[in-house]
Amino acid sequence: MEAYENGYFTEENSVEVVTGRNKNAKDARLKEVMDVVTRKLHEAVKELEPTQEEWFQAIQFLSRTGQLCTEWRQEYILLSDVLGVSMLVDAINNRKPSGASESTVLGPFHVEDVPLSRMGDNICRDQKGEDMLVHGRILDTEGQPVEGAIIDVWQANDEGFYDVQQKGIQPEFNLRGVFRTGADGSYWFRAVKPRFYPIPDDGTVGKLLGNLGRHPFRPAHLHYMIKADGFEPLTTHIFDPDDRYINSDAVFGVKESLLAEFRKVETPARIRELDFTGPFFWEVEYDFVLART
């Protein structure tokens, strides 16, 4: 017996025996990962002491989760989201200097190659929903404007659906826009007020949430992806603080610094100025601060 094999497997020495077999791993990082995962998993099993039936149920859950994964659906990512792991990995990989805007998860509905819009364009292409004006500035951590920043925005409609979820119902690129800031770093565009919506809850993850007494909803938000030369890219949201699910986001994406005021405006002159048609519109002002690379 080689020394690293650590003898025969027992309940007491299970971690040492299993991790010892990894001594000749070809990848040091893989060995580190498997050592930690093995240790934590064995600790959980020893604490919970599952029955054989319970462990088989866990294996069946993981099997069904994998079977649900397709080119268009990733149930394992959803599982990572509702366990808070996606947000934790995002936080670890996006630690920002003081004053820089915080990141949050990308989400599954980003689309590449959206055409560049003119500043001020209305990204709502079907004219459905309550009008909204969104504006602000892109700044560095010293408060100076960032010229030439690319702002990629997207959102769900007033029924809680993204355009890619309703092909043939919503126009292509509905509620999506890409803008480039000028010398003053400002941005503005027109859209509609977003609505809360559920994550897919017809699979294993949805059943898990139900059994845990949790809902599947995300609070109303707008997505942003901001890039500029010399700065770290930022992927984030801004949220409606008055949304009913703001304190219980199913994927834990809400951060206090990302709450933005959605202010109702009923001034006729401003409504006409923005070419809106309703009796009111919502105004959201939010500045983003980028960290230099």
C-alpha positions as CSV (number, residue, x, y, z in Angstrom):
1,M,0.0,0.0,0.0
2,E,1.3,3.4,-0.9
3,A,1.5,5.9,2.0
4,Y,-0.9,8.3,0.3
5,E,-3.6,5.7,0.2
6,N,-4.2,6.2,3.9
7,G,-5.5,2.7,4.6
8,Y,-9.0,1.3,4.5
9,F,-12.1,3.4,4.3
10,T,-14.0,3.9,7.6
11,E,-16.6,6.4,8.7
12,E,-14.0,8.2,10.8
13,N,-11.3,8.5,8.1
14,S,-13.4,8.8,5.0
15,V,-12.1,12.3,4.0
16,E,-8.5,11.4,4.4
17,V,-8.8,8.1,2.4
18,V,-10.8,9.7,-0.5
19,T,-8.7,12.8,-0.8
20,G,-5.5,10.7,-0.5
21,R,-6.3,8.9,-3.7
22,N,-6.0,12.2,-5.5
23,K,-2.3,12.7,-4.7
24,N,-1.3,12.1,-8.4
25,A,-3.8,14.5,-9.9
26,K,-2.5,16.1,-13.1
27,D,-4.0,19.4,-12.3
28,A,-3.2,21.1,-8.9
29,R,-6.3,23.3,-9.0
30,L,-8.5,20.3,-9.7
31,K,-7.0,18.5,-6.7
32,E,-7.6,21.5,-4.5
33,V,-11.2,21.8,-5.7
34,M,-12.0,18.1,-5.2
35,D,-10.3,18.0,-1.8
36,V,-12.5,20.8,-0.5
37,V,-15.7,19.5,-2.2
38,T,-15.1,16.0,-0.8
39,R,-14.4,17.3,2.7
40,K,-17.5,19.5,2.8
41,L,-19.8,16.8,1.3
42,H,-18.6,14.2,3.8
43,E,-19.1,16.7,6.6
44,A,-22.7,17.2,5.5
45,V,-23.4,13.5,5.2
46,K,-22.0,12.9,8.7
47,E,-24.0,15.7,10.2
48,L,-27.3,14.8,8.4
49,E,-26.9,11.0,8.5
50,P,-29.3,10.4,5.5
51,T,-31.1,7.1,5.0
52,Q,-30.4,5.1,1.9
53,E,-33.8,6.1,0.6
54,E,-33.0,9.8,1.2
55,W,-29.7,9.6,-0.6
56,F,-31.3,7.8,-3.6
57,Q,-33.9,10.7,-3.7
58,A,-31.0,13.2,-3.9
59,I,-29.4,11.2,-6.8
60,Q,-32.8,11.1,-8.6
61,F,-33.1,14.9,-8.1
62,L,-29.7,15.5,-9.7
63,S,-30.4,13.1,-12.5
64,R,-33.8,14.8,-13.4
65,T,-32.1,18.2,-13.2
66,G,-29.5,17.1,-15.8
67,Q,-32.2,15.6,-18.0
68,L,-34.0,19.0,-18.1
69,C,-30.9,20.8,-19.5
70,T,-31.1,21.6,-23.2
71,E,-29.5,24.2,-25.5
72,W,-32.2,26.7,-24.4
73,R,-32.6,25.7,-20.7
74,Q,-29.9,25.2,-18.0
75,E,-31.6,23.8,-15.0
76,Y,-28.3,23.5,-13.1
77,I,-27.6,27.2,-13.5
78,L,-31.1,27.8,-12.1
79,L,-30.2,25.6,-9.2
80,S,-27.1,27.5,-8.6
81,D,-29.1,30.7,-8.7
82,V,-31.7,29.8,-6.2
83,L,-29.0,28.5,-3.8
84,G,-27.3,31.8,-3.9
85,V,-24.1,30.3,-5.4
86,S,-24.3,32.3,-8.6
87,M,-24.4,35.5,-6.7
88,L,-21.6,34.5,-4.4
89,V,-19.3,33.6,-7.3
90,D,-20.2,36.9,-8.9
91,A,-19.4,38.8,-5.7
92,I,-16.1,37.1,-5.3
93,N,-15.1,37.8,-8.9
94,N,-16.3,41.4,-8.9
95,R,-14.9,43.0,-5.8
96,K,-14.9,46.7,-6.5
97,P,-12.9,49.6,-5.1
98,S,-14.8,52.0,-2.8
99,G,-17.4,54.1,-4.7
100,A,-17.6,51.8,-7.7
101,S,-21.1,50.4,-8.7
102,E,-21.8,46.9,-7.6
103,S,-22.4,44.0,-10.0
104,T,-25.1,41.4,-10.0
105,V,-25.9,38.3,-12.1
106,L,-26.1,38.5,-15.9
107,G,-29.3,36.4,-16.3
108,P,-30.1,34.1,-19.2
109,F,-31.7,36.7,-21.6
110,H,-28.9,38.8,-22.8
111,V,-28.6,39.1,-26.6
112,E,-25.5,39.8,-28.6
113,D,-25.4,42.2,-31.7
114,V,-28.2,44.5,-30.7
115,P,-28.0,47.5,-33.1
116,L,-26.6,50.7,-31.7
117,S,-29.3,53.2,-30.8
118,R,-29.3,57.0,-30.8
119,M,-29.3,58.6,-27.4
120,G,-32.9,59.2,-26.3
121,D,-34.4,56.5,-28.5
122,N,-37.5,54.6,-27.3
123,I,-36.4,50.9,-26.9
124,C,-40.0,49.8,-26.6
125,R,-40.8,48.8,-30.1
126,D,-44.4,47.7,-29.6
127,Q,-45.6,50.7,-27.6
128,K,-47.1,48.5,-24.8
129,G,-46.8,49.4,-21.2
130,E,-46.4,52.5,-19.0
131,D,-43.9,54.9,-20.4
132,M,-40.6,55.4,-18.7
133,L,-37.7,57.8,-19.0
134,V,-34.3,56.4,-17.8
135,H,-31.3,58.7,-17.5
136,G,-28.0,59.3,-15.6
137,R,-24.3,59.4,-16.1
138,I,-21.3,57.1,-16.4
139,L,-18.5,58.3,-14.1
140,D,-15.2,57.1,-12.8
141,T,-14.4,56.8,-9.1
142,E,-13.2,60.4,-9.0
143,G,-16.5,61.7,-10.3
144,Q,-15.3,62.4,-13.8
145,P,-17.5,61.6,-16.8
146,V,-16.6,58.5,-18.9
147,E,-16.7,59.3,-22.6
148,G,-17.3,56.6,-25.1
149,A,-18.8,54.1,-22.7
150,I,-21.0,51.4,-24.3
151,I,-24.2,50.9,-22.4
152,D,-26.1,47.7,-23.3
153,V,-29.6,47.7,-21.7
154,W,-32.4,45.1,-21.7
155,Q,-35.6,44.4,-19.7
156,A,-38.8,42.5,-19.5
157,N,-42.0,44.0,-20.7
158,D,-45.0,45.0,-18.5
159,E,-46.2,41.4,-18.5
160,G,-42.8,40.0,-17.2
161,F,-41.6,38.5,-20.5
162,Y,-38.4,39.2,-22.5
163,D,-38.6,39.4,-26.3
164,V,-36.8,36.1,-26.7
165,Q,-39.4,34.4,-24.7
166,Q,-42.2,35.6,-27.0
167,K,-40.8,35.3,-30.5
168,G,-43.6,36.2,-32.9
169,I,-45.4,38.2,-30.3
170,Q,-42.9,40.8,-29.3
171,P,-40.8,42.5,-32.1
172,E,-37.1,41.5,-32.4
173,F,-34.9,43.5,-30.0
174,N,-37.9,44.8,-28.1
175,L,-36.9,46.6,-24.9
176,R,-33.2,46.3,-25.8
177,G,-30.8,49.1,-26.7
178,V,-27.1,49.9,-27.0
179,F,-25.9,53.5,-26.4
180,R,-22.6,55.3,-26.5
181,T,-21.9,58.2,-24.1
182,G,-20.6,61.5,-25.2
183,A,-18.0,63.8,-23.5
184,D,-20.3,64.5,-20.5
185,G,-20.8,60.8,-19.8
186,S,-24.6,61.1,-19.7
187,Y,-27.1,58.7,-21.1
188,W,-30.9,58.6,-21.5
189,F,-33.4,56.5,-23.2
190,R,-37.2,55.8,-23.2
191,A,-38.7,52.5,-22.3
192,V,-41.6,51.1,-20.3
193,K,-41.9,50.2,-16.6
194,P,-40.7,46.6,-16.1
195,R,-42.7,44.1,-14.0
196,F,-41.7,41.3,-11.7
197,Y,-41.6,37.8,-13.2
198,P,-41.0,34.2,-12.2
199,I,-38.0,32.2,-13.1
200,P,-38.9,28.8,-14.8
201,D,-40.6,26.8,-12.1
202,D,-41.9,23.8,-14.0
203,G,-38.8,21.6,-13.3
204,T,-36.9,20.2,-10.4
205,V,-35.8,23.6,-9.1
206,G,-39.3,25.0,-9.1
207,K,-40.5,21.9,-7.2
208,L,-37.6,22.4,-4.7
209,L,-38.7,26.0,-4.1
210,G,-42.2,25.0,-3.6
211,N,-41.2,22.3,-1.0
212,L,-39.1,25.0,0.8
213,G,-42.0,27.4,0.9
214,R,-40.3,29.8,-1.4
215,H,-41.7,31.7,-4.4
216,P,-40.0,31.8,-7.9
217,F,-40.3,35.6,-8.5
218,R,-37.7,38.2,-9.4
219,P,-38.5,41.9,-8.6
220,A,-38.9,44.4,-11.4
221,H,-35.5,45.5,-12.8
222,L,-33.5,46.8,-15.7
223,H,-30.3,45.0,-16.9
224,Y,-27.1,46.9,-17.7
225,M,-23.8,45.9,-19.2
226,I,-21.4,48.8,-19.4
227,K,-17.9,48.7,-21.0
228,A,-15.3,51.5,-21.6
229,D,-11.7,51.5,-22.5
230,G,-9.5,51.6,-19.4
231,F,-12.2,50.4,-17.1
232,E,-13.4,47.1,-15.7
233,P,-16.7,46.0,-17.4
234,L,-19.8,46.2,-15.2
235,T,-22.8,43.8,-15.4
236,T,-25.6,44.8,-13.1
237,H,-29.3,45.7,-12.6
238,I,-31.2,48.6,-11.1
239,F,-34.3,47.6,-9.1
240,D,-37.7,49.1,-8.2
241,P,-37.6,49.4,-4.4
242,D,-41.4,49.4,-4.2
243,D,-41.7,46.0,-6.0
244,R,-43.5,43.4,-3.8
245,Y,-40.6,41.0,-4.2
246,I,-37.8,43.4,-3.6
247,N,-36.8,41.7,-0.3
248,S,-37.1,38.1,-1.5
249,D,-35.6,37.9,-5.0
250,A,-35.6,34.2,-5.9
251,V,-31.9,34.4,-7.1
252,F,-30.6,36.9,-4.5
253,G,-29.6,39.5,-7.1
254,V,-30.8,42.6,-5.2
255,K,-28.2,44.8,-3.5
256,E,-29.2,47.9,-1.6
257,S,-26.9,50.1,-3.7
258,L,-28.8,49.1,-6.8
259,L,-32.2,50.4,-5.7
260,A,-33.4,53.3,-7.9
261,E,-36.4,55.6,-7.4
262,F,-39.2,55.1,-9.9
263,R,-40.9,58.5,-9.8
264,K,-44.3,59.1,-11.3
265,V,-44.5,62.3,-13.5
266,E,-47.8,63.8,-14.5
267,T,-46.7,67.1,-16.0
268,P,-48.3,67.6,-19.4
269,A,-45.5,69.6,-20.9
270,R,-42.9,67.0,-20.0
271,I,-45.1,64.2,-21.4
272,R,-45.4,66.0,-24.7
273,E,-41.7,66.8,-24.8
274,L,-40.8,63.2,-24.6
275,D,-43.4,62.2,-27.1
276,F,-45.3,60.0,-24.6
277,T,-49.1,59.6,-25.0
278,G,-50.3,58.5,-21.6
279,P,-51.4,60.7,-18.6
280,F,-48.1,60.0,-16.8
281,F,-44.7,58.4,-17.2
282,W,-42.1,57.0,-14.8
283,E,-38.7,58.7,-14.4
284,V,-35.6,56.8,-13.2
285,E,-32.3,58.6,-12.7
286,Y,-29.2,56.5,-11.8
287,D,-25.5,57.1,-12.2
288,F,-23.0,54.3,-12.6
289,V,-19.4,54.4,-11.4
290,L,-16.8,52.4,-13.2
291,A,-13.5,51.1,-11.7
292,R,-10.4,51.6,-13.7
293,T,-8.5,48.5,-14.7
